[in-house]
Amino acid sequence: MLCFEINIFMDLIVAGLSAVAKSFGFLPHSVAFGELRRKVKTLRRYAKINCDRLRIIYR
């Protein structure tokens, strides 16, 4: 259940960062927007790794 909540939280972060970036005028194809997406993907990967660890611990 915790992993599900973490994934929802990460989706909210992605949506929020995208909205903020667009409101500041970053275009989806700009370099800054690309860097932002890359950082979010990294955060998601870390969240997935931690989710997998939690699953192993709580089995």
C-alpha positions as CSV (number, residue, x, y, z in Angstrom):
1,M,0.0,0.0,0.0
2,L,2.8,2.4,0.8
3,C,4.4,1.9,-2.6
4,F,1.1,2.8,-4.2
5,E,1.0,6.0,-2.1
6,I,4.6,6.8,-3.1
7,N,3.8,6.4,-6.8
8,I,0.8,8.7,-6.5
9,F,2.9,11.3,-4.6
10,M,5.5,11.1,-7.4
11,D,2.8,11.6,-10.0
12,L,1.6,14.7,-8.2
13,I,5.2,16.1,-8.1
14,V,5.5,15.5,-11.8
15,A,2.3,17.3,-12.5
16,G,3.1,20.1,-10.2
17,L,6.6,20.6,-11.6
18,S,5.2,20.5,-15.2
19,A,2.6,23.1,-14.4
20,V,5.1,25.4,-12.7
21,A,7.6,25.0,-15.5
22,K,4.9,25.9,-18.1
23,S,3.7,28.9,-16.1
24,F,7.3,30.2,-16.0
25,G,7.4,29.9,-19.8
26,F,9.5,26.8,-20.2
27,L,8.5,25.1,-23.4
28,P,8.2,21.3,-23.4
29,H,11.1,21.1,-25.9
30,S,13.4,23.5,-24.1
31,V,16.6,22.4,-22.4
32,A,15.5,23.5,-18.9
33,F,12.3,21.5,-19.3
34,G,14.3,18.5,-20.4
35,E,16.5,18.7,-17.4
36,L,13.5,19.0,-15.1
37,R,12.0,15.8,-16.7
38,R,15.3,14.0,-16.3
39,K,15.5,14.9,-12.6
40,V,11.9,13.7,-12.1
41,K,12.7,10.4,-13.8
42,T,15.6,10.0,-11.5
43,L,13.4,10.7,-8.5
44,R,10.9,8.1,-9.8
45,R,13.6,5.5,-10.2
46,Y,14.8,6.1,-6.6
47,A,11.2,5.8,-5.4
48,K,10.8,2.5,-7.2
49,I,14.0,1.1,-5.7
50,N,12.8,2.1,-2.3
51,C,9.4,0.6,-3.0
52,D,11.1,-2.7,-3.9
53,R,13.1,-2.6,-0.7
54,L,10.0,-2.0,1.4
55,R,8.3,-5.0,-0.3
56,I,11.2,-7.2,0.6
57,I,11.3,-5.9,4.2
58,Y,7.6,-6.3,4.8
59,R,7.2,-9.8,3.4
